Amino acid sequence: MGLEANSTIAVLAVSSSPEDLASLRAIFAHSRWRLYQAASYAEAISLISAHPIRVVIGIAALLDGTWRDLLAHGASLWKHPNLIVASHFADDRLWARSVKLRSTRCLAMGFRATEASRNVSLAWRNWKDAFGELDGAGL
């Protein structure tokens, strides 16, 4: 149930930190994931509206919103992207809150390549299980 041979899946990283975005860009540079980047909630919403984003890595606190705002916007879409909440404090309390509100995963910041890749892959598989075939997910 992996990626099809020629498919590219759109992932959105949302953080106001250039270091966070650079770290995720480096992790996914040689993968089949197409990484979009947003520095704010407003920019993220614009990208989600314009592209077939399937997974969102959202930093817990943004300058103009939170991961809950990203989740709420995504829930308004028919084929909503799965949200991974990233935080320096990805503890049991954050995990419980995010799962209760239908986020798919939590990711500790200071991103490790294997953990980030595994979380994005699992979020993609959850999206695919929920919504079926690739259906234009490739760019």
WOVEN-V224199 format. One record per backbone hydrogen bond with DSSP energy under -1.0 kcal/mol. NH is the residue of the N-H (numbers start at 1). CO is the residue of the C=O. E is the energy in kcal/mol with one decimal. If there is no record, write none. Layout:
nh->[NH:NH]
co->[CO:CO]
e->[E:E]
This chain:
nh->[7:9:11:12:13:14:15:21:22:23:24:25:26:27:28:31:34:36:38:44:45:46:47:48:49:50:51:53:54:55:56:57:58:59:60:62:67:70:71:72:73:74:75:76:77:82:84:85:86:87:91:95:96:97:98:99:100:101:102:103:104:105:107:109:116:117:118:119:120:121:122:123:124:125:126:127:128:129:130:131:132:137]
co->[4:32:34:55:36:57:38:17:18:19:20:21:22:23:24:28:9:11:13:40:41:42:43:44:45:46:47:51:10:10:82:12:84:14:86:65:60:66:67:68:69:70:71:73:74:54:56:105:58:107:89:91:92:93:94:95:96:97:99:98:83:83:85:87:112:113:114:115:116:117:118:119:120:121:122:123:124:125:126:127:128:134]
e->[-1.4:-1.2:-2.9:-2.6:-2.6:-3.0:-2.5:-1.9:-2.4:-2.4:-2.3:-2.5:-2.3:-2.0:-2.3:-1.5:-3.0:-3.4:-2.4:-2.1:-2.5:-1.9:-2.2:-2.8:-2.0:-1.4:-2.0:-2.2:-2.5:-1.2:-3.1:-3.4:-2.7:-2.2:-2.8:-2.5:-1.6:-1.7:-2.4:-2.5:-2.4:-2.6:-2.3:-1.1:-1.8:-2.5:-3.5:-2.5:-2.8:-2.0:-2.5:-2.6:-2.7:-2.3:-2.9:-2.6:-2.2:-1.6:-1.6:-3.4:-1.9:-1.3:-2.9:-1.9:-2.8:-2.7:-2.3:-2.4:-2.4:-2.5:-2.5:-2.4:-2.5:-2.5:-2.3:-2.3:-3.1:-2.7:-2.0:-2.6:-2.1:-1.1]
